[in-house]
Amino acid sequence: MGVEDRSTLVYSTESGRIKQEKPKAEPPKGDGTVRILLKRLGGGKMASVVTGLSLPEDELKELGRQLKQKCGVGGSVKDFNIEIQGDKRNILKQELEKKGYAVKLAGG
């Protein structure tokens, strides 16, 4: 196995360590409808999940922060979905409709 067979440069005395950049994940293309569903977690807990938002990751995190604040609970942003603790579907629907989104309650 020669030097030509190696796939990535890990260290070079000329430029130091080189990190390989991960490609940015693209938001999924939805049908224009935001869906809010209820996800049942272990121990009788529930989470409201907002799906169908085709926003860049930083805007999605900001929207998630605003929604958590309006609901007064915690939550997270994962895989381009916003998860809010508890059954807060009605509050989420009102807030998203104020922002101009077409919202449907799904599942649960």
Beta strands, then each sheet from edge to edge (+ up, - down):
strand 1: 11-12
strand 2: 16-17
strand 3: 33-40
strand 4: 46-51
strand 5: 75-78
strand 6: 81-85
strand 7: 102-106
sheet 1: 1+ 2-
sheet 2: 5+ 6- 4+ 3- 7-
end
